């Protein structure tokens, strides 16, 4: 039996875990002969250390976002990679990664976070790892932590990222597949959407981390007569209770939803979403062809995602000085703006080279069975879709 290890980072739920789970579930139902295992290297190394880092990271983002932004851009998104920034991590974790691989003996490794990718690259360059390693990117850009040297395959979010890897890092095109940011197959692709022009239903998301962003919209939601709102409160019980206390027919708060089937149903019932530019959420919504309005974004990753998404005209940024209702009306009821947005969605989706779970399974099976980077990925049979895309 073949084995694939998946490496997100930290145990807290994040896009890194969601992407790993999405690929693992595709394989579970179609390739029972493959053993799948997800491991957090920090917990494997020291559970107490993982808890400290997780807690510290969340507090840093919440209470000192400006300093986080400066550090992130200086050390992880600079034009030139500063390898010295990683020396302390390398000393702590490289031996642990080597030991883990010796214990698990995987046939392939999937990284959904840059740090495990960096460590595995070091081992491969030292001749201590000959296992195929796949980078699966979870944002619409690639930061400097992600390794390029020695990595066998790259599953990238867009054609732009593919071109960047080829031009800047001289990575052969046959090692790169444009998958988009993988989302779970229970989020079913929408090919055509009918807009409710009478009273559109707007989904408000991003309330899990705090009251702030959504409560700023609360006064406008309360007064709205032209829209209905569904508010995803996540684990934020305070936010849920607050909105529930308003007792308004046109605003419906929802607690944490773990079921992707239920989430897919909600996506099907709404006409647009107001959210933050997290990689997985945006990818789910693009798959559902929902107009996306961004009301706020965190420094670092979300800010850089937003830059890309705006450039590609895939999202609409809300102006804090204008009312929510007027901005929704101005865009959703403007035929020309919506036509341009539809074109942007079509262009983005046409750039994807691998979309279905079956194609993902084809590629993963090929990597496991060939165990070689000398054969171009587009020669995989029976993945005709890949061959056509490469031509």
Secondary structure by P-SEA (a helix, b strand, c coil): cbbbbbbbccccccaaaaaaaaaaaaaaaccccbbbbbbcccccccaaaaaaaaaaaaaaacccaaaaaaaaaacccccccccccaaaaaaccaaaaaaaaaaacccbbbbccaaaaaaaaaaaaacccccbbbbbbcccccccccccccccccccccaaaaaaaaaccccccccccccccccccccccccbbbbcccbbbbbbccccccccccccaaaaaaacccbbbbbbcccaaaaaaaaaaaccccbbbbcccccaaaaaaaaaacccccccccaaaaaaaaaaccbbbbccccccaaaaaaaaaaaaccbbbbbccccaaaaaaaccccaaaaaaaaaaaaaaaaacccccaaaaaaaaaaaaaaccccccccccccaaaaaaaac
